[in-house]
Amino acid sequence: MESVRYLVQRLRGSLFVIPTGIVALCLVAAGVARYLDREVAAVADVPVLFSVSLSGGRSVATAVAGATITVAAIVFSITALSSQIAASQYSPRAVAGFFEDRFQQVVIGLVVGTFAYSLIVLAGLAGVADSDETLRRSVSVTLAVGLGIGSGIGIVAYIDHSLRRMRVGAVVRRIAEATVAAVRSQPHKAQEGVALDGRAEHEGKPIHVRARRMGWVRAIDASGLARALPPGALARVEVRVGELVAPGDLLATVWLGDEPRNVERTVHRAVYTGRTRSVNGDPAFGIRQLVDIALRALSPGVNDPTTAVDVIQHLKVPLREILAAEPPLRVHSGASRQRVFLPEAPSRSDHVHAAFAEIRLAATGQPVVLRAIVDVAADLVADLEEDDLAGRGGALVTEARLAVEAAVNAGLPESDLAGLLSTASRLGLPEEDSET
């Protein structure tokens, strides 16, 4: 299951797969249309088809092919420009989401597919003599015109879609939703009383499996690894999702017991690495992307605290999911006493501090940003209290207190501090903090 999910993620993030499939469909359509024009006389009775001569059909196919390849260049330019703007304005790590856009992939496939279709039709007409200039209804020419019009409409819709997608609110919302999906995709289960290190449960020499190439750990199929190990075997995975590994880095330590077996291939199949880091299965990377956007907005060259506040408000959604969930499952068992131990994931407090600490430090002189941090922390603490999970809000209170101290130490006017201290009182922070 994990291998299938990882493959689907790779296909979704590719600008090659869906466009190639659409091009293939257009090539098939060209073959079918040519067959109908050549072998099926009934098409002459279909009034919706265009009536063209042989030379007219060539002209139409040539015009559609030339126009669509020009439009294709526009599409590719817009795609490259969107990625460049996202990298420079938001964060280089926010670019990946632009390639996963399904609408973008479909439009690229439609435009290139129309070009390929027109070439096939033109090639078929090129082999026919010009002696007969009788007007005949043509499926292939009619479809070429339809695809050409569809490509034109598609590029207009694509420009509108791209401009809307590049808005900071859309970018931040997409990352926040992907981070929530990553949290929910992880298996969560309380494991009180279970030994989680797996260091001394097997006698004998362990097998050390090391990485063969550099890449980001994008997924770990611990359940699949447990099923693939021999009975009674134990494995301890040494890397986490979102970690960069280099050739020779230790991926896992395996104890096989009495049944010797080469397990390197099994481990490499279970630990998926890629050239880029992905939010899928890695909530910490989603939080990292959001924080980077806020830091870029608070930089002196940009000075856009409103965007930073927008990011903080969106951080509330994945943080609520993380704080309410149990820690990710760390021990996976097979049917024949196999066990796989995963390293400890970042704690709830780690995620909270990763979300707010750098923004808080960069926003020392921005009372609206500091108040947003306190406000979000107070909202999350209130949500936890409603769910009888008040004990998980300690890091939130700490970040709120540090935000208040940062505002006080920055020497902000009392009028700016008043709203901040009022919000902080929801967390039980005393107003005496203002005198520190």
RODREN-656270 format. One record per residue (C-alpha): x, y, z. Coordinates in steps of 0.25 Angstrom, whole numbers, plus 2048, in hexadecimal, padded with zeros to 3 digits. Each point is the difference from the previous one (the first is absolute). Layout:
zapa xx->X | yy->Y | zz->Z .
...
This chain:
zapa xx->800 | yy->800 | zz->800 .
zapa xx->80B | yy->80A | zz->804 .
zapa xx->807 | yy->7FD | zz->7F2 .
zapa xx->7F4 | yy->803 | zz->7F8 .
zapa xx->7FD | yy->80D | zz->808 .
zapa xx->80E | yy->804 | zz->7FE .
zapa xx->7FF | yy->7FD | zz->7F1 .
zapa xx->7F3 | yy->808 | zz->7FF .
zapa xx->807 | yy->80C | zz->806 .
zapa xx->80C | yy->7FF | zz->7F6 .
zapa xx->7F6 | yy->7FF | zz->7F5 .
zapa xx->7F8 | yy->80C | zz->805 .
zapa xx->80C | yy->809 | zz->801 .
zapa xx->805 | yy->7FD | zz->7F2 .
zapa xx->7FE | yy->809 | zz->7F4 .
zapa xx->802 | yy->7F5 | zz->7F7 .
zapa xx->7F6 | yy->7F5 | zz->803 .
zapa xx->7F2 | yy->806 | zz->7FE .
zapa xx->804 | yy->808 | zz->7F4 .
zapa xx->807 | yy->7F4 | zz->7F9 .
zapa xx->7F3 | yy->7F8 | zz->803 .
zapa xx->7F7 | yy->80B | zz->7F9 .
zapa xx->80A | yy->801 | zz->7F4 .
zapa xx->7FE | yy->7F1 | zz->7FF .
zapa xx->7F1 | yy->801 | zz->800 .
zapa xx->801 | yy->80B | zz->7F5 .
zapa xx->809 | yy->7F7 | zz->7F7 .
zapa xx->7F6 | yy->7F5 | zz->801 .
zapa xx->7F5 | yy->80A | zz->7FD .
zapa xx->808 | yy->804 | zz->7F4 .
zapa xx->800 | yy->7F1 | zz->7FB .
zapa xx->7F2 | yy->7FE | zz->802 .
zapa xx->7FC | yy->80D | zz->7F9 .
zapa xx->808 | yy->7FD | zz->7F4 .
zapa xx->7FA | yy->7F2 | zz->7FF .
zapa xx->7F2 | yy->806 | zz->801 .
zapa xx->803 | yy->80A | zz->7F5 .
zapa xx->806 | yy->7F5 | zz->7F7 .
zapa xx->7F7 | yy->7F4 | zz->803 .
zapa xx->7F3 | yy->804 | zz->805 .
zapa xx->7F7 | yy->807 | zz->7F6 .
zapa xx->7F5 | yy->803 | zz->80A .
zapa xx->808 | yy->80C | zz->805 .
zapa xx->7FB | yy->807 | zz->7F3 .
zapa xx->7F2 | yy->801 | zz->806 .
zapa xx->805 | yy->807 | zz->80D .
zapa xx->7FC | yy->80E | zz->7FF .
zapa xx->809 | yy->805 | zz->80C .
zapa xx->80D | yy->7FC | zz->7F9 .
zapa xx->807 | yy->80A | zz->7F8 .
zapa xx->800 | yy->7FE | zz->7F1 .
zapa xx->80E | yy->803 | zz->7FA .
zapa xx->809 | yy->7FD | zz->7F4 .
zapa xx->80D | yy->7F9 | zz->801 .
zapa xx->808 | yy->80D | zz->7FF .
zapa xx->7F7 | yy->806 | zz->80A .
zapa xx->802 | yy->7F5 | zz->80A .
zapa xx->80F | yy->801 | zz->7FF .
zapa xx->7FF | yy->80F | zz->803 .
zapa xx->7F7 | yy->7FE | zz->80C .
zapa xx->809 | yy->7F6 | zz->806 .
zapa xx->80C | yy->809 | zz->7FD .
zapa xx->7FA | yy->80C | zz->807 .
zapa xx->7FC | yy->7F8 | zz->80C .
zapa xx->80D | yy->7F9 | zz->801 .
zapa xx->807 | yy->80E | zz->7FF .
zapa xx->7F7 | yy->807 | zz->80A .
zapa xx->800 | yy->7F5 | zz->80A .
zapa xx->80F | yy->7FF | zz->801 .
zapa xx->801 | yy->80F | zz->802 .
zapa xx->7F6 | yy->7FF | zz->80B .
zapa xx->808 | yy->7F4 | zz->806 .
zapa xx->80C | yy->80A | zz->801 .
zapa xx->7F7 | yy->80A | zz->807 .
zapa xx->7FB | yy->7F5 | zz->80A .
zapa xx->80E | yy->7FB | zz->803 .
zapa xx->805 | yy->80F | zz->802 .
zapa xx->7F5 | yy->802 | zz->80A .
zapa xx->803 | yy->7F4 | zz->807 .
zapa xx->80F | yy->803 | zz->802 .
zapa xx->7FC | yy->80F | zz->804 .
zapa xx->7F6 | yy->7FB | zz->80A .
zapa xx->80B | yy->7F7 | zz->806 .
zapa xx->80A | yy->80B | zz->800 .
zapa xx->7F6 | yy->80A | zz->807 .
zapa xx->7FD | yy->7F6 | zz->80A .
zapa xx->80E | yy->7FD | zz->803 .
zapa xx->804 | yy->80F | zz->802 .
zapa xx->7F4 | yy->805 | zz->806 .
zapa xx->7FC | yy->7F5 | zz->80A .
zapa xx->80A | yy->7F5 | zz->801 .
zapa xx->808 | yy->7F7 | zz->7F7 .
zapa xx->7FA | yy->7F5 | zz->808 .
zapa xx->7F2 | yy->804 | zz->7FC .
zapa xx->802 | yy->7FE | zz->7F1 .
zapa xx->7FD | yy->7F1 | zz->800 .
zapa xx->7F1 | yy->802 | zz->802 .
zapa xx->7FF | yy->807 | zz->7F2 .
zapa xx->805 | yy->7F4 | zz->7F9 .
zapa xx->7F5 | yy->7F7 | zz->807 .
zapa xx->7F5 | yy->809 | zz->7FA .
zapa xx->7F7 | yy->7F6 | zz->7F9 .
zapa xx->7F9 | yy->80B | zz->7F7 .
zapa xx->80E | yy->805 | zz->7FC .
zapa xx->804 | yy->7F2 | zz->7FB .
zapa xx->7F3 | yy->7FE | zz->7F9 .
zapa xx->801 | yy->80D | zz->7F8 .
zapa xx->80F | yy->7FD | zz->7FC .
zapa xx->7FB | yy->7F2 | zz->7FC .
zapa xx->7F5 | yy->806 | zz->7F8 .
zapa xx->809 | yy->80A | zz->7F8 .
zapa xx->80B | yy->7F7 | zz->7FD .
zapa xx->7F6 | yy->7F5 | zz->7FD .
zapa xx->7F9 | yy->809 | zz->7F6 .
zapa xx->80D | yy->803 | zz->7F9 .
zapa xx->803 | yy->7F1 | zz->7FF .
zapa xx->7F2 | yy->7FD | zz->7FB .
zapa xx->801 | yy->80B | zz->7F5 .
zapa xx->80E | yy->7FB | zz->7FB .
zapa xx->7FA | yy->7F1 | zz->7FF .
zapa xx->7F4 | yy->806 | zz->7F8 .
zapa xx->80A | yy->808 | zz->7F7 .
zapa xx->809 | yy->7F4 | zz->7FE .
zapa xx->7F4 | yy->7F8 | zz->7FB .
zapa xx->7FB | yy->80B | zz->7F7 .
zapa xx->80E | yy->802 | zz->7FA .
zapa xx->800 | yy->7F2 | zz->7FA .
zapa xx->7F3 | yy->803 | zz->7F8 .
zapa xx->801 | yy->805 | zz->7F2 .
zapa xx->7FA | yy->80E | zz->7FD .
zapa xx->7F8 | yy->7FC | zz->7F4 .
zapa xx->7F3 | yy->7FF | zz->807 .
zapa xx->7FB | yy->80E | zz->806 .
zapa xx->7F2 | yy->7FB | zz->803 .
zapa xx->7FA | yy->806 | zz->80D .
zapa xx->7FE | yy->7F4 | zz->80A .
zapa xx->7FC | yy->800 | zz->80F .
zapa xx->80C | yy->7FC | zz->808 .
zapa xx->801 | yy->7FB | zz->80F .
zapa xx->80F | yy->802 | zz->801 .
zapa xx->7FF | yy->80F | zz->7FC .
zapa xx->7F4 | yy->803 | zz->808 .
zapa xx->807 | yy->7FA | zz->80C .
zapa xx->80C | yy->808 | zz->7FD .
zapa xx->7F8 | yy->80D | zz->800 .
zapa xx->7F9 | yy->7FB | zz->80D .
zapa xx->80E | yy->7FD | zz->807 .
zapa xx->805 | yy->80D | zz->7FC .
zapa xx->7F5 | yy->808 | zz->805 .
zapa xx->801 | yy->7F8 | zz->80D .
zapa xx->80E | yy->803 | zz->801 .
zapa xx->7FE | yy->80F | zz->7FF .
zapa xx->7F5 | yy->800 | zz->80B .
zapa xx->809 | yy->7F7 | zz->808 .
zapa xx->80C | yy->80A | zz->800 .
zapa xx->7F7 | yy->80B | zz->804 .
zapa xx->7FA | yy->7F8 | zz->80C .
zapa xx->80F | yy->7FC | zz->803 .
zapa xx->804 | yy->80E | zz->801 .
zapa xx->7F5 | yy->804 | zz->809 .
zapa xx->802 | yy->7F3 | zz->808 .
zapa xx->80F | yy->803 | zz->802 .
zapa xx->7FE | yy->80F | zz->804 .
zapa xx->7F6 | yy->7FB | zz->80B .
zapa xx->809 | yy->7F5 | zz->804 .
zapa xx->80C | yy->809 | zz->802 .
zapa xx->7F9 | yy->809 | zz->80A .
zapa xx->806 | yy->7FE | zz->80E .
zapa xx->7F3 | yy->7FC | zz->806 .
zapa xx->7FE | yy->7F5 | zz->7F6 .
zapa xx->80F | yy->7FB | zz->802 .
zapa xx->7FF | yy->800 | zz->810 .
zapa xx->7F2 | yy->7F9 | zz->800 .
zapa xx->806 | yy->7F5 | zz->7F6 .
zapa xx->80C | yy->7FE | zz->809 .
zapa xx->7F7 | yy->800 | zz->80D .
zapa xx->7F6 | yy->7F6 | zz->7FA .
zapa xx->80C | yy->7F7 | zz->7FB .
zapa xx->806 | yy->800 | zz->80E .
zapa xx->7F3 | yy->7FC | zz->806 .
zapa xx->7FE | yy->7F4 | zz->7F6 .
zapa xx->80F | yy->7FC | zz->804 .
zapa xx->7FC | yy->800 | zz->80F .
zapa xx->7F4 | yy->7F7 | zz->7FD .
zapa xx->807 | yy->7F7 | zz->7F7 .
zapa xx->809 | yy->7FB | zz->80B .
zapa xx->7FC | yy->7F4 | zz->809 .
zapa xx->7FE | yy->805 | zz->80E .
zapa xx->7FE | yy->7F7 | zz->80C .
zapa xx->804 | yy->801 | zz->80F .
zapa xx->80B | yy->7F7 | zz->804 .
zapa xx->801 | yy->801 | zz->80F .
zapa xx->809 | yy->7F5 | zz->806 .
zapa xx->807 | yy->7FC | zz->7F3 .
zapa xx->80F | yy->800 | zz->7FF .
zapa xx->803 | yy->809 | zz->7F4 .
zapa xx->80F | yy->7FF | zz->7FE .
zapa xx->801 | yy->7F1 | zz->7FC .
zapa xx->80F | yy->800 | zz->803 .
zapa xx->802 | yy->7F4 | zz->809 .
zapa xx->7F5 | yy->7F6 | zz->7FC .
zapa xx->809 | yy->7F8 | zz->7F6 .
zapa xx->80D | yy->7F8 | zz->802 .
zapa xx->80A | yy->7FF | zz->7F4 .
zapa xx->806 | yy->80A | zz->7F7 .
zapa xx->7F7 | yy->80A | zz->7FA .
zapa xx->7FF | yy->804 | zz->7F1 .
zapa xx->802 | yy->80E | zz->7FD .
zapa xx->7F9 | yy->805 | zz->7F3 .
zapa xx->806 | yy->80D | zz->7FA .
zapa xx->7FB | yy->80A | zz->7F6 .
zapa xx->804 | yy->7FE | zz->7F2 .
zapa xx->7FD | yy->80E | zz->7FB .
zapa xx->7FD | yy->80E | zz->805 .
zapa xx->7F2 | yy->804 | zz->801 .
zapa xx->7F5 | yy->805 | zz->80A .
zapa xx->7F9 | yy->7F5 | zz->808 .
zapa xx->7F1 | yy->802 | zz->7FB .
zapa xx->7F9 | yy->7F3 | zz->805 .
zapa xx->803 | yy->7F4 | zz->809 .
zapa xx->7F8 | yy->7F4 | zz->7FE .
zapa xx->802 | yy->7FA | zz->80E .
zapa xx->7F4 | yy->7F6 | zz->7FF .
zapa xx->805 | yy->7FB | zz->7F2 .
zapa xx->80E | yy->7FE | zz->806 .
zapa xx->7FB | yy->7F9 | zz->80C .
zapa xx->7F8 | yy->7F6 | zz->7F7 .
zapa xx->80C | yy->7FE | zz->7F7 .
zapa xx->80A | yy->7FD | zz->80B .
zapa xx->802 | yy->7F1 | zz->804 .
zapa xx->7F8 | yy->7FB | zz->80C .
zapa xx->805 | yy->805 | zz->80D .
zapa xx->809 | yy->80B | zz->7FA .
zapa xx->802 | yy->80E | zz->805 .
zapa xx->803 | yy->80D | zz->7F9 .
zapa xx->803 | yy->80D | zz->805 .
zapa xx->7FF | yy->80B | zz->7F6 .
zapa xx->80A | yy->80B | zz->802 .
zapa xx->7FB | yy->80B | zz->7F8 .
zapa xx->7F3 | yy->809 | zz->800 .
zapa xx->7F7 | yy->805 | zz->7F5 .
zapa xx->805 | yy->80D | zz->7FB .
zapa xx->80F | yy->7FD | zz->803 .
zapa xx->80B | yy->802 | zz->7F6 .
zapa xx->808 | yy->7F3 | zz->7FE .
zapa xx->80D | yy->7FF | zz->7F9 .
zapa xx->807 | yy->7F3 | zz->7FA .
zapa xx->805 | yy->7F8 | zz->80C .
zapa xx->7F6 | yy->806 | zz->80A .
zapa xx->7FA | yy->7F5 | zz->809 .
zapa xx->7F2 | yy->7FD | zz->7FC .
zapa xx->7FC | yy->7F5 | zz->809 .
zapa xx->806 | yy->7F5 | zz->80A .
zapa xx->7FA | yy->7F2 | zz->7FE .
zapa xx->801 | yy->7F4 | zz->809 .
zapa xx->7FC | yy->7F3 | zz->7F9 .
zapa xx->802 | yy->7F6 | zz->80B .
zapa xx->802 | yy->7F2 | zz->7FB .
zapa xx->7FC | yy->802 | zz->7F1 .
zapa xx->80B | yy->807 | zz->7F8 .
zapa xx->7FB | yy->808 | zz->7F4 .
zapa xx->804 | yy->80C | zz->7F8 .
zapa xx->7F7 | yy->80B | zz->805 .
zapa xx->806 | yy->80C | zz->7F9 .
zapa xx->7F7 | yy->800 | zz->7F4 .
zapa xx->7F4 | yy->7FE | zz->80A .
zapa xx->804 | yy->80D | zz->808 .
zapa xx->803 | yy->808 | zz->7F3 .
zapa xx->7F2 | yy->7FD | zz->7FB .
zapa xx->7FA | yy->804 | zz->80D .
zapa xx->807 | yy->80D | zz->802 .
zapa xx->7FC | yy->809 | zz->7F4 .
zapa xx->80A | yy->80C | zz->7FD .
zapa xx->7FE | yy->80B | zz->7F5 .
zapa xx->807 | yy->80B | zz->7FB .
zapa xx->7F7 | yy->80A | zz->807 .
zapa xx->7F9 | yy->801 | zz->80D .
zapa xx->7F1 | yy->7FF | zz->800 .
zapa xx->7F5 | yy->804 | zz->80A .
zapa xx->7F9 | yy->7F2 | zz->7FD .
zapa xx->803 | yy->7F8 | zz->80D .
zapa xx->809 | yy->80C | zz->806 .
zapa xx->7F8 | yy->80A | zz->807 .
zapa xx->80C | yy->807 | zz->805 .
zapa xx->804 | yy->804 | zz->7F2 .
zapa xx->7F2 | yy->806 | zz->7FE .
zapa xx->802 | yy->808 | zz->80D .
zapa xx->80E | yy->804 | zz->7FB .
zapa xx->7FA | yy->805 | zz->7F3 .
zapa xx->7F6 | yy->809 | zz->807 .
zapa xx->80B | yy->805 | zz->809 .
zapa xx->809 | yy->804 | zz->7F5 .
zapa xx->7F5 | yy->808 | zz->7F9 .
zapa xx->7FD | yy->807 | zz->80D .
zapa xx->80F | yy->803 | zz->801 .
zapa xx->801 | yy->805 | zz->7F2 .
zapa xx->7F5 | yy->809 | zz->803 .
zapa xx->806 | yy->806 | zz->80C .
zapa xx->80E | yy->802 | zz->7FA .
zapa xx->804 | yy->80F | zz->7FE .
zapa xx->7FF | yy->7FF | zz->7F1 .
zapa xx->7F2 | yy->7FC | zz->800 .
zapa xx->7FA | yy->805 | zz->80D .
zapa xx->7F2 | yy->7FA | zz->7FF .
zapa xx->7FB | yy->7FC | zz->80E .
zapa xx->7F2 | yy->7FE | zz->7FA .
zapa xx->805 | yy->7F3 | zz->7F9 .
zapa xx->807 | yy->7FC | zz->80D .
zapa xx->7F3 | yy->801 | zz->807 .
zapa xx->7F9 | yy->7F8 | zz->7F5 .
zapa xx->80A | yy->7F5 | zz->802 .
zapa xx->7FF | yy->7FF | zz->80F .
zapa xx->7F1 | yy->7FF | zz->7FE .
zapa xx->801 | yy->7F4 | zz->7F7 .
zapa xx->80B | yy->7FA | zz->809 .
zapa xx->7F4 | yy->7FE | zz->80A .
zapa xx->7FA | yy->7F5 | zz->7F7 .
zapa xx->80B | yy->7F6 | zz->7FF .
zapa xx->805 | yy->803 | zz->80F .
zapa xx->7F2 | yy->7FD | zz->805 .
zapa xx->800 | yy->7F3 | zz->7F8 .
zapa xx->80E | yy->7FC | zz->806 .
zapa xx->7FD | yy->804 | zz->80E .
zapa xx->7F3 | yy->7F8 | zz->800 .
zapa xx->806 | yy->7F3 | zz->7FA .
zapa xx->808 | yy->7F5 | zz->807 .
zapa xx->80F | yy->7FF | zz->7FD .
zapa xx->803 | yy->7F9 | zz->7F3 .
zapa xx->800 | yy->7F1 | zz->801 .
zapa xx->80F | yy->7FB | zz->803 .
zapa xx->7FF | yy->7F1 | zz->801 .
zapa xx->7FB | yy->7F8 | zz->7F4 .
zapa xx->7FE | yy->7F1 | zz->802 .
zapa xx->7FF | yy->7F5 | zz->7F6 .
zapa xx->7F8 | yy->7F3 | zz->800 .
zapa xx->80C | yy->7F8 | zz->804 .
zapa xx->806 | yy->808 | zz->80C .
zapa xx->807 | yy->809 | zz->7F6 .
zapa xx->802 | yy->80E | zz->806 .
zapa xx->804 | yy->80E | zz->7FA .
zapa xx->804 | yy->80B | zz->809 .
zapa xx->7FF | yy->80F | zz->7FB .
zapa xx->808 | yy->80B | zz->806 .
zapa xx->7F9 | yy->80A | zz->809 .
zapa xx->7F8 | yy->80B | zz->7F7 .
zapa xx->800 | yy->80F | zz->804 .
zapa xx->7F8 | yy->802 | zz->80C .
zapa xx->7F3 | yy->809 | zz->801 .
zapa xx->809 | yy->80A | zz->807 .
zapa xx->80A | yy->7FF | zz->7F5 .
zapa xx->7F6 | yy->803 | zz->7F5 .
zapa xx->7FA | yy->80C | zz->808 .
zapa xx->80E | yy->806 | zz->802 .
zapa xx->803 | yy->7FE | zz->7F2 .
zapa xx->7F4 | yy->807 | zz->7FC .
zapa xx->801 | yy->80D | zz->808 .
zapa xx->80E | yy->801 | zz->805 .
zapa xx->807 | yy->806 | zz->7F4 .
zapa xx->7F4 | yy->809 | zz->7FC .
zapa xx->800 | yy->805 | zz->80E .
zapa xx->80F | yy->804 | zz->800 .
zapa xx->7FE | yy->806 | zz->7F2 .
zapa xx->7F4 | yy->808 | zz->805 .
zapa xx->805 | yy->807 | zz->80C .
zapa xx->7FC | yy->80E | zz->7FB .
zapa xx->7F3 | yy->7FB | zz->7FA .
zapa xx->7F5 | yy->801 | zz->80A .
zapa xx->7F5 | yy->7FA | zz->7F7 .
zapa xx->808 | yy->7F4 | zz->7FD .
zapa xx->804 | yy->7FD | zz->80F .
zapa xx->7F1 | yy->802 | zz->803 .
zapa xx->7FC | yy->7F6 | zz->7F5 .
zapa xx->80A | yy->7F6 | zz->807 .
zapa xx->7F9 | yy->802 | zz->80D .
zapa xx->7F2 | yy->800 | zz->7FA .
zapa xx->803 | yy->7F2 | zz->7F9 .
zapa xx->806 | yy->7FA | zz->80C .
zapa xx->7F4 | yy->804 | zz->809 .
zapa xx->7F6 | yy->7FA | zz->7F6 .
zapa xx->808 | yy->7F3 | zz->7FF .
zapa xx->801 | yy->7FF | zz->80F .
zapa xx->7F1 | yy->803 | zz->801 .
zapa xx->7FD | yy->7F5 | zz->7F6 .
zapa xx->809 | yy->7F6 | zz->808 .
zapa xx->7F8 | yy->803 | zz->80C .
zapa xx->7F3 | yy->7FD | zz->7FA .
zapa xx->806 | yy->7F3 | zz->7FB .
zapa xx->805 | yy->7FD | zz->80E .
zapa xx->80E | yy->801 | zz->7FB .
zapa xx->805 | yy->80C | zz->808 .
zapa xx->80D | yy->7FA | zz->804 .
zapa xx->805 | yy->800 | zz->7F1 .
zapa xx->800 | yy->810 | zz->800 .
zapa xx->80C | yy->803 | zz->808 .
zapa xx->809 | yy->803 | zz->7F4 .
zapa xx->7F5 | yy->80A | zz->7FB .
zapa xx->800 | yy->807 | zz->80D .
zapa xx->80F | yy->801 | zz->800 .
zapa xx->800 | yy->806 | zz->7F2 .
zapa xx->7F5 | yy->80A | zz->804 .
zapa xx->808 | yy->804 | zz->80C .
zapa xx->80C | yy->802 | zz->7F7 .
zapa xx->7F9 | yy->808 | zz->7F6 .
zapa xx->7FB | yy->809 | zz->80B .
zapa xx->80E | yy->802 | zz->806 .
zapa xx->805 | yy->803 | zz->7F2 .
zapa xx->7F6 | yy->80B | zz->7FE .
zapa xx->803 | yy->806 | zz->80E .
zapa xx->80F | yy->7FF | zz->7FE .
zapa xx->7FE | yy->807 | zz->7F2 .
zapa xx->7FB | yy->80D | zz->808 .
zapa xx->7F3 | yy->800 | zz->7F8 .
zapa xx->7F6 | yy->80B | zz->804 .
zapa xx->7F6 | yy->7FC | zz->80B .
zapa xx->7F4 | yy->802 | zz->7F6 .
zapa xx->807 | yy->7F4 | zz->7F7 .
zapa xx->802 | yy->7F8 | zz->80D .
zapa xx->7F2 | yy->801 | zz->805 .
zapa xx->7FA | yy->7F7 | zz->7F6 .
zapa xx->80B | yy->7F6 | zz->800 .
zapa xx->7FF | yy->7FF | zz->810 .
zapa xx->7F1 | yy->7FF | zz->7FF .
zapa xx->801 | yy->7F4 | zz->7F7 .
zapa xx->80B | yy->7FA | zz->808 .
zapa xx->7F7 | yy->801 | zz->80C .
zapa xx->7F8 | yy->7F5 | zz->7FA .
zapa xx->80B | yy->7F6 | zz->802 .
zapa xx->801 | yy->805 | zz->80F .
zapa xx->80D | yy->808 | zz->7FD .
zapa xx->801 | yy->80B | zz->80B .
zapa xx->801 | yy->80E | zz->7FB .
zapa xx->80C | yy->802 | zz->809 .
zapa xx->808 | yy->7FA | zz->7F5 .
zapa xx->7FF | yy->80E | zz->7F9 .
zapa xx->809 | yy->805 | zz->80C .
zapa xx->80B | yy->7F6 | zz->7FD .
